[in-house]
Amino acid sequence: MNLKKWNGALLVGVSMALGVAGGYWFAHLRTSGVPSTAAEQSLNSPDERKALYWYDPMYPQQKFDKPGKSPFMDMQLIPQYAGGVGDRATVSIDPSLTQNLGLRFATVTRGNFESSLDVTGVLAFNERDVAVIQARTAGFVERVYAHAPGDVLKANAPLADILVPEWAAAQTEFLALKRNGDADLLAAARQRLRLTGMPATLITQVERGGKVQPYLTLTSPIGGVLQELSVRTGMTVATGDTLARVNGLSSVWLAVAVPESDSAAITVGQPVEARLPAFPGTMLNGKVSAILPETNPDSRTLRVRVELPNSDGRLRPGLTAHVRLNSSTGQSVLWVPSEAVIRTGRRALVMLAEDAGRYRPVEVQLGQESDGKTAIVKGLEEGQKVVTSGQFLLDSEASLKGIVASSEKESLPSAAAASLHEADGQIVEINDKEVTLAHGPFKTLGMPGMTMTFPLASPALMQGLSAGDKVRVAVSQTDDGLRVERLNKSGSQP
């Protein structure tokens, strides 16, 4: 009885095991016969793109109008499709995943590019608005008015009284001749007074008043800051001595330091906006009046001079200012958002968005950058779409696939050559110019395995390698055929 029960239990267990195994086999059969993802479906589906021509990767310059075998090599010709170089030079992403990856796009725009540069500046005296007061004749300082360097003076403010003994004798003679009524002698005496340095106003005052006035009152010819005062009571002055120096304040200079990398965008007459922390909410407008010829060797900045009006006199030298230099190219240029540009240190790239979820790295030449926009000199065309968010993820994927950024307006064969195609092989012979390889198939080229000789992109590729070494080779297509770009021993990092 116990034996029968044990046999029955065994029979039930075997039946269950067979059921599970059969179910697993049936499920596996179904899943293996039907693509499970859209990606598998796209891989298994035939390529419906239009082929422009066919070519041999060893001789890409030769084009054929129909498929077949290459007359140069024992291999099938490769189609070149319309709309780019296909998956070999692009990164493909399912369009339904675009939002999940956080990809954002912008259109390459053409228009007038207005740029601005924010820098700092310091107010300084206008060195063209300077009055130098000198002694026009010898004399003695009788009085110095209550002024000191740094004082702000009005125009015609008195500075000092000087006694000129020579003037006393000349004026006495002039008055005597006036009483005699000889017009010719009076004219000669008046000319002598002028030659002694006497101001015309003082001569008129002596002639009208009839009294000798041997004192000269020095005055400031302009309003401004007294920078220098070199007279003291009782001292003797000689003809030509500098007694005072006054800087005008009707206008001031704004000295601006511009980085040398931005100096090409600065022009004389360029509009300038200045804001001073000393006067919140006030904006001053001016223009670039001069670009100085010397660059500061320490800060690597160019000195730019801006002249600002100062009619109310509140702008004082030494005050700092936040300066914005505005400029316009005056012509239509292409530009993209600055965030779309990937800077590698040696070049600049953008990820170009193409149809059907394909993205291609494109090398660009940059122009000016301002307010979140960057001008594009070469590499793009108006209306194209570039990736502005998530482009670094796409660029990393392109690097992993060996995709090299194409340059401006590359032809289709050249763009196809930008891709790297890899295979395993063994070195038969190598020198600094070429390598003979017994290589396996280049699957991305549809090229079977064979033994052939390739030129090296650089003599440095042969370092550490010799005949017999097993290697991983990466080649690119050029107008002259395939060329080795990378050559690494198997198991080493590229």
C-alpha positions in Angstrom: 0.0 0.0 0.0 2.8 2.4 0.9 4.6 1.4 -2.4 1.5 2.3 -4.4 1.2 5.7 -2.7 4.9 6.4 -3.4 4.5 5.5 -7.1 1.4 7.7 -7.4 3.2 10.7 -5.9 6.2 10.1 -8.3 3.9 10.0 -11.3 2.2 13.3 -10.3 5.7 15.0 -9.8 6.9 13.9 -13.2 3.7 15.1 -14.8 4.1 18.6 -13.2 7.8 18.8 -14.3 6.9 17.9 -17.9 4.1 20.6 -17.8 6.5 23.3 -16.6 9.1 22.3 -19.1 6.6 22.3 -21.9 5.2 25.7 -21.0 8.7 27.2 -20.8 9.5 25.7 -24.3 6.3 27.0 -25.8 6.8 30.5 -24.3 10.4 30.5 -25.5 9.3 29.5 -28.9 6.8 32.4 -29.1 9.2 35.0 -27.8 12.0 33.9 -30.0 9.8 34.1 -33.1 8.4 37.6 -32.6 10.6 40.7 -32.0 9.9 42.0 -28.5 10.8 45.6 -28.9 10.4 48.3 -31.5 14.1 48.4 -31.8 14.2 44.7 -32.8 11.4 45.3 -35.3 13.3 48.1 -36.9 16.5 45.9 -37.1 14.6 43.0 -38.7 12.7 45.2 -41.1 14.2 45.9 -44.5 15.8 49.3 -45.1 13.3 51.4 -47.1 15.5 54.4 -47.6 16.4 55.5 -51.1 19.9 54.7 -52.1 21.7 57.5 -54.0 24.5 55.3 -55.3 26.7 52.3 -54.4 30.4 52.4 -53.7 33.4 50.3 -52.7 34.8 51.4 -49.2 38.3 50.9 -50.5 37.6 53.3 -53.4 34.8 55.7 -52.2 35.5 58.2 -54.9 34.1 55.7 -57.5 30.3 55.6 -57.6 28.0 53.0 -59.1 24.3 53.4 -60.1 23.3 49.8 -59.1 24.2 47.2 -56.6 26.6 44.3 -57.4 30.2 43.2 -56.8 33.1 45.6 -56.6 35.4 45.5 -59.7 38.3 46.3 -57.3 37.7 43.8 -54.4 35.9 40.5 -54.0 33.0 42.1 -52.0 29.5 43.6 -52.5 29.1 47.3 -53.1 27.7 49.3 -50.2 24.7 51.6 -50.7 24.8 55.3 -49.9 21.4 56.5 -48.7 19.7 59.9 -49.1 19.4 62.1 -46.0 22.9 61.4 -44.5 25.2 58.6 -43.8 22.7 56.5 -42.0 23.2 54.9 -38.6 27.0 54.7 -39.0 27.4 58.5 -38.5 24.4 59.2 -36.4 23.0 58.3 -33.0 19.4 56.9 -33.2 16.9 57.3 -30.4 13.3 56.2 -30.4 11.3 59.4 -30.8 9.0 58.2 -28.0 11.9 58.4 -25.6 12.8 62.1 -26.4 10.7 63.5 -23.6 12.0 60.9 -21.1 15.6 61.8 -21.9 14.9 65.5 -21.4 15.9 66.5 -24.9 15.1 70.1 -26.0 15.7 71.7 -29.4 16.2 75.0 -31.0 16.2 76.2 -34.6 19.3 77.8 -36.2 18.2 81.4 -36.7 19.5 84.1 -39.1 19.2 87.7 -38.0 21.1 90.8 -36.9 23.3 89.8 -34.0 23.4 92.4 -31.2 26.0 91.7 -28.6 26.8 93.3 -25.3 29.9 93.1 -23.0 29.7 93.8 -19.3 32.9 95.1 -17.8 34.0 97.5 -15.1 35.4 101.0 -15.3 36.7 103.9 -13.2 36.1 107.6 -13.7 39.1 109.8 -14.3 39.8 113.4 -15.2 39.4 114.6 -18.8 43.1 115.3 -19.5 42.1 117.5 -22.5 40.2 119.9 -20.2 43.2 121.3 -18.3 44.3 124.9 -17.5 47.9 125.6 -16.7 48.5 129.0 -15.0 52.0 130.5 -15.4 53.7 133.8 -14.5 53.9 136.0 -17.6 56.3 138.4 -15.9 58.6 138.4 -12.8 57.2 139.7 -9.5 56.5 139.1 -5.8 53.6 137.2 -4.3 51.8 139.7 -2.1 48.7 137.5 -1.2 47.5 134.0 -1.6 43.8 133.3 -1.5 42.4 130.6 0.7 42.6 127.7 -1.7 44.4 124.3 -1.5 44.9 121.4 -4.0 41.7 119.4 -4.3 39.3 122.4 -4.0 36.6 122.8 -6.6 36.8 126.2 -8.1 34.5 128.3 -10.2 35.7 130.0 -13.4 37.7 133.2 -12.7 38.2 132.3 -9.1 41.2 134.4 -7.7 44.3 132.5 -6.6 47.0 135.0 -5.7 48.0 138.7 -6.1 51.5 139.4 -7.5 53.3 142.7 -7.4 55.1 143.5 -10.7 57.4 146.5 -10.3 58.1 146.7 -14.0 54.5 147.4 -14.7 54.5 150.5 -12.4 57.1 152.4 -14.6 55.4 151.3 -17.8 51.9 152.4 -16.7 53.3 155.8 -15.5 54.8 156.4 -18.9 51.6 155.4 -20.6 49.5 157.8 -18.5 51.9 160.7 -19.2 51.7 160.1 -23.0 47.9 160.0 -22.8 47.9 163.4 -21.2 50.1 164.8 -24.0 47.6 163.6 -26.6 50.1 162.1 -29.0 48.2 159.3 -30.6 51.2 157.5 -32.2 53.3 157.6 -29.0 50.2 156.4 -27.0 49.8 153.4 -29.3 53.4 152.5 -28.9 53.2 152.8 -25.1 50.1 150.6 -25.1 52.0 147.9 -27.1 54.8 148.0 -24.6 52.3 147.2 -21.8 51.1 144.2 -23.7 54.7 143.0 -24.2 55.3 143.1 -20.5 52.6 140.5 -20.0 49.9 142.8 -18.8 46.4 141.5 -19.5 44.3 143.5 -21.9 41.6 144.0 -19.2 44.1 145.6 -16.9 45.4 147.9 -19.6 41.8 149.1 -20.3 41.3 149.6 -16.5 44.5 151.7 -16.2 43.6 153.8 -19.3 40.1 154.5 -18.0 40.9 155.0 -14.3 44.1 157.0 -14.9 45.8 155.2 -11.9 48.9 153.0 -11.8 47.9 149.4 -10.9 51.1 147.2 -10.5 49.3 144.2 -9.1 48.3 141.1 -11.1 45.6 138.8 -9.7 46.0 135.3 -10.9 42.6 133.6 -11.6 41.4 130.2 -12.8 40.3 130.4 -16.4 38.0 127.4 -16.1 35.9 125.8 -13.4 37.2 122.6 -12.0 39.5 120.9 -9.4 42.6 122.7 -8.3 45.3 120.1 -8.8 48.4 122.1 -8.1 49.1 125.5 -6.3 52.8 126.5 -6.2 52.6 130.0 -4.7 53.2 131.3 -1.2 53.0 134.8 0.2 56.4 136.6 -0.1 58.0 134.3 -2.6 59.5 135.6 -5.9 58.2 134.3 -9.2 60.0 134.3 -12.5 58.6 134.5 -16.0 57.3 131.1 -17.1 56.9 129.6 -13.7 53.9 127.2 -13.3 51.9 128.6 -10.4 48.7 126.5 -10.6 47.0 123.7 -12.5 43.2 123.2 -12.8 41.3 120.2 -14.2 37.9 120.9 -15.6 34.8 118.9 -14.6 32.5 119.7 -17.4 33.2 116.2 -18.8 35.0 113.1 -17.4 36.7 110.1 -18.8 35.5 106.6 -18.0 38.5 104.2 -18.2 37.3 100.7 -19.1 39.3 97.5 -19.0 38.2 95.1 -21.8 39.5 91.5 -21.9 41.8 91.0 -24.9 39.6 88.1 -26.2 36.7 90.6 -26.6 38.8 93.5 -28.0 38.0 92.8 -31.6 34.3 93.7 -31.0 35.2 97.2 -29.7 35.0 100.2 -32.1 35.3 104.0 -31.7 31.8 105.5 -31.4 30.3 102.4 -29.9 27.3 103.1 -27.6 28.0 102.6 -23.9 25.8 102.4 -20.8 27.2 103.1 -17.4 25.7 102.6 -13.9 27.4 103.9 -10.8 26.9 102.4 -7.4 27.1 105.9 -6.0 23.9 106.9 -7.9 21.6 103.9 -7.8 19.0 103.8 -10.6 20.8 106.3 -12.7 22.1 105.2 -16.2 24.6 107.3 -18.1 25.0 107.1 -21.8 28.2 107.7 -23.7 30.3 106.6 -26.6 33.7 105.0 -27.0 36.0 108.0 -27.7 39.4 106.2 -27.9 40.9 102.7 -27.9 44.4 103.0 -26.3 47.2 101.2 -28.1 48.7 99.4 -25.1 47.4 96.3 -23.3 47.9 95.7 -19.6 50.4 92.8 -19.4 49.3 91.7 -16.0 45.5 91.6 -16.5 45.6 91.0 -20.2 43.0 93.8 -20.8 42.7 96.5 -23.3 42.1 100.1 -22.1 39.1 101.8 -23.6 38.2 105.4 -23.0 34.6 106.7 -22.8 33.8 110.4 -22.5 30.8 111.2 -20.3 29.1 114.7 -19.9 29.2 116.1 -16.4 27.2 119.3 -16.5 26.0 119.1 -12.9 29.6 118.2 -11.6 28.5 115.2 -9.5 30.7 112.7 -11.4 34.0 112.7 -9.5 37.2 110.9 -10.7 37.8 107.7 -8.8 34.1 106.5 -8.7 33.6 103.0 -10.1 31.0 102.0 -12.7 29.4 98.9 -14.2 29.7 99.3 -18.0 27.8 97.7 -20.8 29.3 98.0 -24.3 26.6 97.4 -26.9 27.4 96.5 -30.5 25.7 95.3 -33.6 27.2 93.4 -36.5 25.1 95.4 -38.9 24.6 92.3 -41.0 22.6 89.1 -40.8 24.4 86.1 -39.2 23.4 82.6 -38.0 23.1 82.0 -34.3 22.1 79.3 -31.9 21.5 79.3 -28.1 24.9 79.1 -26.3 23.8 76.1 -24.3 23.6 74.1 -27.6 27.4 74.4 -28.1 29.7 71.6 -26.7 33.2 72.9 -26.2 35.9 70.2 -26.0 38.9 72.5 -25.7 40.1 71.9 -29.2 36.9 72.5 -31.1 33.2 73.3 -30.8 30.4 70.9 -31.6 26.6 70.8 -31.8 24.3 67.9 -32.0 22.2 68.3 -35.2 18.7 66.8 -34.9 17.7 64.9 -38.1 14.5 63.0 -39.1 13.3 59.8 -37.4 15.1 60.4 -34.1 18.7 60.6 -35.6 21.3 62.9 -34.2 24.6 63.8 -35.7 27.6 65.7 -34.2 28.7 68.6 -36.3 31.8 70.7 -35.8 31.1 74.4 -36.0 33.2 77.6 -36.0 32.0 80.1 -33.5 31.6 83.9 -33.7 30.6 86.4 -31.0 28.7 85.3 -27.9 26.3 87.5 -26.0 23.1 87.3 -23.9 22.9 83.5 -24.2 23.3 83.5 -28.0 26.4 82.4 -30.0 27.0 83.4 -33.7 27.9 80.5 -36.0 30.4 81.3 -38.7 30.6 77.9 -40.3 29.0 74.5 -39.9 25.2 75.1 -39.9 22.4 76.3 -42.1 19.3 78.3 -41.3 16.3 76.2 -40.3 18.3 73.2 -39.0 17.5 72.0 -35.5 20.1 71.6 -32.7 19.8 69.9 -29.3 20.0 72.4 -26.4 19.4 70.0 -23.5 20.7 66.4 -23.3 23.3 67.0 -26.0 26.1 65.8 -23.8 24.4 62.4 -23.4 24.1 62.1 -27.2 27.7 63.2 -27.7 28.9 60.5 -25.2 26.9 57.9 -27.1 28.4 59.1 -30.4 31.9 58.8 -29.0 31.2 55.3 -27.8 30.1 54.4 -31.3 33.2 55.9 -32.8 31.3 58.7 -34.6 33.5 61.7 -35.5 31.9 65.1 -35.9 31.5 66.1 -39.5 32.7 69.6 -40.6 30.8 72.2 -42.6 28.8 71.0 -45.6 30.6 67.7 -46.0 29.6 65.7 -49.0 28.0 62.3 -48.4 31.2 60.3 -49.0 33.2 62.5 -46.7 30.5 62.3 -44.0 30.6 58.5 -44.3 34.3 58.6 -43.9 33.9 60.4 -40.6 32.7 57.1 -39.0 35.2 54.6 -37.7 34.8 51.0 -38.6 36.4 48.3 -36.4 37.6 44.7 -36.8 40.0 42.2 -35.2 43.1 41.2 -37.0 46.8 40.2 -36.9 49.8 42.2 -38.1 51.6 40.6 -41.0 54.0 43.6 -41.6 54.2 47.1 -40.2 56.3 50.3 -40.6 55.8 54.0 -39.9 53.7 54.5 -43.0 51.5 51.4 -43.5 50.5 48.1 -42.0 49.5 44.8 -43.6 46.8 43.1 -41.7 45.1 39.7 -41.8 41.8 41.1 -40.6 38.3 39.8 -39.9 35.2 41.3 -41.4 34.3 45.0 -41.0 30.7 44.5 -40.2 29.7 48.2 -40.5 31.2 48.3 -44.0 29.9 44.9 -45.1 33.5 44.0 -45.9 34.6 40.4 -45.5 37.9 39.3 -43.8 41.1 39.3 -45.9 44.7 40.3 -45.9 45.5 43.7 -47.2 47.7 46.8 -46.6 46.4 50.0 -45.0 48.1 53.4 -44.7 48.6 54.7 -41.1 47.1 58.1 -40.0 50.1 58.7 -37.8 53.6 57.0 -37.5 52.9 56.9 -33.7 50.4 54.2 -34.3 53.1 51.6 -34.8 54.8 52.2 -31.4 54.9 49.0 -29.3 53.6 46.8 -32.2 55.3 44.2 -34.3 54.5 41.4 -36.8 52.4 38.7 -35.3 50.6 40.9 -32.7 46.8 40.5 -32.5 45.2 43.9 -32.7 41.9 45.7 -32.7 41.9 48.1 -35.7 39.7 51.1 -36.4 39.7 52.6 -39.9 38.1 55.6 -41.5 37.1 56.2 -45.1 39.0 58.9 -47.0 38.9 60.0 -50.7 41.9 57.6 -51.2 40.4 54.6 -49.4 40.5 53.2 -45.9 43.1 54.5 -43.4 44.0 53.2 -40.0 43.0 55.6 -37.2 43.5 53.4 -34.2 45.6 50.2 -33.7 45.7 48.6 -30.3 46.8 45.2 -29.1 43.8 43.0 -28.3 42.7 43.4 -24.7 44.2 47.0 -24.4 42.2 50.1 -24.1 41.9 52.3 -27.2 
